[in-house]
Amino acid sequence: MANVTFSSPLMPRDITVYAVAGERGTLLALAKANHIPIPFDCGDGECGSCLVEIRHYVAGVRYGIALTEKEKEMLRQLGKITHEEIMDAEVNDMPPRHRLACQCFVRNEDIEVRFEGDVTQPVKGPALSLAAAIYKGGVGIRTLDQFLSYAVKVEEDAALHFEGLAATMKQAGNADVAALFEQLAGYSRLHLEEARAKCEKYDANVTLPASTAWPENATPERTSLWEGDASLKRLDALKAALQGERRGYEFYYAIANTAKDATVRSVALEFVKEEIEHVNKLKQWIEKEEAKQHALATPA
């Protein structure tokens, strides 16, 4: 048996759980099973969002374990592994202090697992991101004014997108989905106001870029549903909205990782954190809708 204590500013107190070593369970799986709020996105070592710090209660005792190249590379990108730790991992199979919870397996040792929770790290390399390719296809972001102009354009287009879809659905008599798109349009308007508030905060000179700044003349959050499908179901509409929000998140994430100006990277990271909240909210809605559809399809 192993005692694993989870500690985070997100939790009112530390929580210790007992784990059976050798069952090949990861720290992330253990956390999820015990409702510990370690943040994660991909769950496969590709994003770095489940970064944790491991502290061993017995000084100098660490169980050897092979560290995958995927995890070493991600920790290197996050700046959370030293040259000495890399050598120790490669030569002695000894794990570093920081790990990815989705890649770290529980061992027969008592440890403390610390995580920040709501702090979003600029994670995997933007070359692997769809939105990074979209971003690089346009004009490079060099100044804060330019970035905020792009941000306003992205959020404004998202609002117009959903408003147009709502009108199309209403005309087609699809009232349920029309109401959903009207709700999403309202949220997009709130996001737009948040972007404009940041423009005021940083005294930005906003000049909206043309749609041609993006490949296919489409800002990241616009989806293939722009023209609208009159037969669209609520669940499919939510999934399409999630696709757009993910593209928006990756767009800001790409800038946070590629902009040369430190202020631009910092402000872009603020948008990344907000977009993650939007993505997670849509995921929750989708889960509820799927549960509802499953209940309706299951015989009493």
NORWOVEN-V846432 format. One line per field, one symbol per residue. phi: phi as a letter, one per 20 degrees, with the letter a starting at -180 (. if undefined). A space follows every 10 residues. Layout:
phi: ???
This chain:
phi: .ceddecaff dfbfcdcdde fnemeeffff fffdleeffb cemcmednfe fcddcefegn dcefbfeffg fgffffffmd beffffffff edldfefece ffdeefdebe cdddbeneee efeggffeeg fffffffdef edcfgfffff ffffffffff gfffffffff feneffffff ffffffffff ffffffffff geleeecfff fffdgmlcfg efdfegfndg efegffffff ffgfffffgf ffffffddfe ffffffffff fgffffffff ffffffffff ffffffeegf
